[in-house]
């Protein structure tokens, strides 16, 4: 099936002191541009995520974001030995100075020491980053599945729109083919009349010459090849849609070929009804090209 390059998915998770949120979104792109915004303090996480997402995607500008937070108090209080030693040294120096002046100080307590700024600090919990990375890689699986499911759902709708547009191109191509006989007769009569006036004005009237010139003009105005190529492109487009993604680049190229044939048809037309059909073709082909830009 076809897949769209535009999609979005998000989810939240938590374990112990940690909580996190995932968000992944994508828009159109010529190739696959995968941008990850994940914590850099979990070794190997970014590369593992990049490999997992790259395996399921072919095109699109994809942004994956992981935001993590840890509950307050997740760490435990601890004693900063260096600051405690400094505080004890300072206390000893103060007591010695006081004794030298005959002063007596009240004994210091443990509570006095703990109240000194910096003696007590929040200690960090030892992080098992390997286990956390493994947990996150399991948690991202349903996020990726939801993201791919949305691309597939959008792609199914795209296939329906594109199929309808291709049906319309085929209908217009058939209509163009049906008026070629009438157009040929009308153009030949017009060519003969114009050439006859030119030759009569020059004082000549050569039936063979007129027939030759009419044949040359008819060849130049012939659009049979353009109609045949439009029919071939219709068949190719249906085959690509049936094959499913990744066919976005091929469909884009085919849309350009559709447009080329429609332009040539209009330029050669010289017939009101055929010109109207050519313009209608250009309109639906332009609409098709816009939709193709979303196909992976």
ChimeraX attribute file (.defattr): number of C-alpha atoms within 10 A of each C-alpha:
attribute: neighborCount
match mode: 1-to-1
recipient: residues
	/A:1	16
	/A:2	25
	/A:3	28
	/A:4	31
	/A:5	28
	/A:6	23
	/A:7	22
	/A:8	20
	/A:9	19
	/A:10	18
	/A:11	15
	/A:12	15
	/A:13	13
	/A:14	15
	/A:15	11
	/A:16	8
	/A:17	12
	/A:18	13
	/A:19	14
	/A:20	15
	/A:21	15
	/A:22	20
	/A:23	19
	/A:24	20
	/A:25	17
	/A:26	23
	/A:27	16
	/A:28	19
	/A:29	18
	/A:30	13
	/A:31	13
	/A:32	17
	/A:33	18
	/A:34	16
	/A:35	15
	/A:36	16
	/A:37	12
	/A:38	16
	/A:39	13
	/A:40	9
	/A:41	9
	/A:42	15
	/A:43	12
	/A:44	12
	/A:45	19
	/A:46	16
	/A:47	10
	/A:48	13
	/A:49	18
	/A:50	14
	/A:51	10
	/A:52	14
	/A:53	17
	/A:54	14
	/A:55	8
	/A:56	11
	/A:57	18
	/A:58	18
	/A:59	26
	/A:60	23
	/A:61	17
	/A:62	23
	/A:63	16
	/A:64	21
	/A:65	16
	/A:66	18
	/A:67	13
	/A:68	15
	/A:69	11
	/A:70	14
	/A:71	10
	/A:72	7
	/A:73	11
	/A:74	14
	/A:75	15
	/A:76	10
	/A:77	12
	/A:78	12
	/A:79	14
	/A:80	14
	/A:81	12
	/A:82	10
	/A:83	15
	/A:84	18
	/A:85	12
	/A:86	12
	/A:87	18
	/A:88	12
	/A:89	12
	/A:90	12
	/A:91	14
	/A:92	12
	/A:93	11
	/A:94	13
	/A:95	16
	/A:96	14
	/A:97	12
	/A:98	13
	/A:99	11
	/A:100	10
	/A:101	8
	/A:102	9
	/A:103	10
	/A:104	11
	/A:105	10
	/A:106	6
	/A:107	7
	/A:108	9
	/A:109	8
	/A:110	7
	/A:111	8
	/A:112	9
	/A:113	15
	/A:114	14
	/A:115	10
	/A:116	12
	/A:117	11
	/A:118	15
	/A:119	18
	/A:120	17
	/A:121	13
	/A:122	14
	/A:123	14
	/A:124	12
	/A:125	9
	/A:126	7
	/A:127	10
	/A:128	9
	/A:129	14
	/A:130	13
	/A:131	11
	/A:132	15
	/A:133	18
	/A:134	12
	/A:135	13
	/A:136	19
	/A:137	14
	/A:138	11
	/A:139	16
	/A:140	21
	/A:141	14
	/A:142	13
	/A:143	19
	/A:144	21
	/A:145	13
	/A:146	17
	/A:147	21
	/A:148	22
	/A:149	16
	/A:150	19
	/A:151	21
	/A:152	21
	/A:153	16
	/A:154	19
	/A:155	23
	/A:156	18
	/A:157	14
	/A:158	21
	/A:159	22
	/A:160	13
	/A:161	16
	/A:162	21
	/A:163	18
	/A:164	14
	/A:165	19
	/A:166	20
	/A:167	14
	/A:168	17
	/A:169	25
	/A:170	20
	/A:171	15
	/A:172	21
	/A:173	22
	/A:174	14
	/A:175	14
	/A:176	21
	/A:177	16
	/A:178	12
	/A:179	13
	/A:180	17
	/A:181	10
	/A:182	10
	/A:183	19
	/A:184	15
	/A:185	12
	/A:186	12
	/A:187	18
	/A:188	16
	/A:189	12
	/A:190	13
	/A:191	19
	/A:192	17
	/A:193	13
	/A:194	14
	/A:195	19
	/A:196	18
	/A:197	14
	/A:198	13
	/A:199	15
	/A:200	12
	/A:201	10
	/A:202	9
	/A:203	8
	/A:204	11
	/A:205	15
	/A:206	11
	/A:207	13
	/A:208	9
	/A:209	13
	/A:210	17
	/A:211	14
	/A:212	11
	/A:213	15
	/A:214	20
	/A:215	15
	/A:216	10
	/A:217	13
	/A:218	16
	/A:219	11
	/A:220	9
	/A:221	16
	/A:222	15
	/A:223	20
	/A:224	14
	/A:225	11
	/A:226	18
	/A:227	20
	/A:228	14
	/A:229	15
	/A:230	23
	/A:231	18
	/A:232	13
	/A:233	20
	/A:234	22
	/A:235	13
	/A:236	15
	/A:237	20
	/A:238	16
	/A:239	11
	/A:240	18
	/A:241	22
	/A:242	14
	/A:243	12
	/A:244	17
	/A:245	19
	/A:246	19
	/A:247	20
	/A:248	25
	/A:249	17
	/A:250	14
	/A:251	23
	/A:252	19
	/A:253	12
	/A:254	19
	/A:255	21
	/A:256	15
	/A:257	16
	/A:258	25
	/A:259	20
	/A:260	14
	/A:261	22
	/A:262	24
	/A:263	17
	/A:264	13
	/A:265	26
	/A:266	20
	/A:267	13
	/A:268	14
	/A:269	20
	/A:270	13
	/A:271	16
	/A:272	11
	/A:273	13
	/A:274	22
	/A:275	18
	/A:276	15
	/A:277	21
	/A:278	23
	/A:279	15
	/A:280	16
	/A:281	26
	/A:282	21
	/A:283	14
	/A:284	18
	/A:285	23
	/A:286	16
	/A:287	15
	/A:288	23
	/A:289	19
	/A:290	13
	/A:291	19
	/A:292	24
	/A:293	17
	/A:294	21
	/A:295	29
	/A:296	28
